[in-house]
Amino acid sequence: MLDSVNMALSQLRANKLRSVLTLLGIIIGVGSVVGVVSMGEGLRSKVMTEIDKIGGSRLIFVSPPPVYYRKDGRWTHRPWVENLTLRDADLILEECADVASVIPIGGSGETVKFGRASTECNLDGVRPDYAEVMDWNVVRGRFVNDTDFAEARKVVVLGDQVKEDLFGTREALGNEVRIRDQRYVVVGVMEDKRVFGHNWGQNILIPLSTAQKRIFGNKYLNALLVYCTDSTKARSVNKDLGKFFKRHHEHGGEFRIESAETMIEKVDHIINILKMVVGGIAGVSLLVGGIGIMNIMLVSVTERTREIGIRKAIGAKRRHILLQFLTEAVVLSLCGGAVGILFGTGLGIGISEVIGHFAKEPFPSKVSVQAVAVAISFAFLTGVFFGVYPARKASLLDPVEALRYE
């Protein structure tokens, strides 16, 4: 076997250009598989990392029914309205055993001012447990506390970008900023945090009670973030929430309940579609590459007819000739597979760099062991499948006729 491998490699070195042109199909096929799989794994890793920043697979997102819905191809205003309230958040904690915490979300786009400086930001009304559950830490000052919430105080915690826009290098704590011509005392500044490309530093946080009373003018919420006690409980909690809203709301079945796990499943579905598409392209490339290997091996058999005759004349059996040429076909294909893996890895890294450049944030490319194993397996099977016929033809040559060949 070792002699056959060495002979195969010597044939590759002897006919470099011919070998490279023959292997282009294998290289493109394997490279496209490795490249796209690495991008898919990178996308999945990116989504998982971003979801982990806001609670991971324990998170379930709840939002009220949209005001408009699709009917007969047109958007139609609903004849009824259902809203989320703080009562819903408290009752979920009471009635759903596997829920660890519920974060009410109420927000709007606002302009915040300090002196002559002003900036656009996202204002969020929050409760005191928001920072801990969302894993977003205060770097200066403090966060909204229970007294702020109970008394609907006019205090604000700034995102780091808003602080930079309004105060620059000056101290922000203790100063008053204006929101809708109302004055709010800055009590804290949050750390830098980005999720799915969104800079949380552009947010400002005030007590939810204050926001509902002075900003929103109502007691409704935009959404609820529900956190399970364990990621394995997400499916059961999802079902419990569906039953909860049907019990407490007339149109409870219209509330949108989506878990982080569902988001991950959607990403996996997209990745699987990409894999199937690229698998088809790779299949065609491997077919072309395999035909090229068969062609070059038939040429090799013809060129080495006298060699085959000599080997048989000195005692080589049919299986030895068959193994020799089959090994050469497989080695040829595996070399193409190895180059294809390097090409695919470089392709994945290159595309990741381009995406990262335009997205203004890193985008990973992960070449998994599984993808490499699949690529090598396909290259090996291609070599075997398309190398059998030339190898068998070589093994069936009559030694006497082969020695007479010129």
C-alpha positions, 0 to 999 in steps of 0.5 A: 500500500505504501509503495502504491501511495508513493507511486501515486504521489510521484505521478502527481509530481510528474504531471503537475499541471495536468493534475491541478486541472483535473482536481479543480472540480474536487477543489471547488466542490470541497472548498464550497462545502467547507466555506459555507459550512464554516460561515453557517457555524459562524452565524450560529455561534454569533447568534448564540453569543448575542442571545447569551448576552440577554439570558440565553435559551432561558429567555421568552419574548412576549408582545401584545397583538399588533394593532394591524393584521393582514386580511385579504392581502391588505393591512386592516385595523383590529376592532379590539386592542389588548395590552400588556400591563405590570399586572400581567408580569406579576401574575406570571411570576405567581402562576408559572412555577418555572419562571424565575423573573419577568422584565417589563419593557416600556420604551420610546424614542426621545431627545435628551438635552444638557445645556446646549448639547442634545442627542437622540436616544431610546428611553426605557422604563425599567424596574430595579431588577432590570440591570441584574437580569439583563447582565448590564452593569453600572460603571459609575453611580447607581441603578434605579432602586426600589424607592425611585420606582415606588415614588416615581422619581425623576432620575435617569441612568445614562448609556455610555454613548449618551453620556459621551454625547452630552457630557464628553469627559465631564462628570455626569452624576448629579447633573440634570438632563431634560427630557420633554422639558422635564428635568431628570437627575443623572444617578448612574452611567452604564457600561458599554454593551452591544447586542445584535449590532445595537449599541445599548449605550444609546439607551437611557433608563428611568423608573417604569412608574415615572415613564408611565406617568410622565412620558407614556401617559398610560400603564401599558407595556411594549413587551415582557421578557420572561426568564425560565428557571432553566433552559430545559423548561423553555418549552413548557413555560412557553405553553404555560404562557399561552394558557395564561394569556387565554385565561386573563385576556379576551383575545389571549390567543393573539399574544405573540410568544417567542422563545430564544430557542425558536430563534435558534431553530430558525437560524438552524433552518436557514443554515440547513437550507444553505447547506442543501443549496451548496451541497447541490453545487458541490455535488455537481463540482464533485461529479465533474472532478470525478469524471476528470479523475476517471479520464486522467486515470484512463490516460495513465493506464494507456501511457503505462501499458508496458509498465503494467505488462512488466509488473504482471510478467514478474508476478504481479497479480490482478488485485495488485494492479487494481489496488495500485491504480485505485490507490492512485485515484484515491490519492489524487482525489484526497489531494484535491480534497486537502487543497479544497479544505484550505481553499474553503477555510480561506474563503470562509475567513475572507467572507467573514472579514468582509461581513465584519467590515460592513457590519462594523463588528466581528463575524466569526468563521468556524471550520468544524472537525465534522465539516472537514471529515465530511469533505474528506469522506466525499473526496475519498468516495469520489476517488473510489467511485471514479477510480474503479473502472480505470483500475479494473481496466488496467488489471484486466490487461493481458501481459503479453499484449501489454508488453507489445504495446508501443 
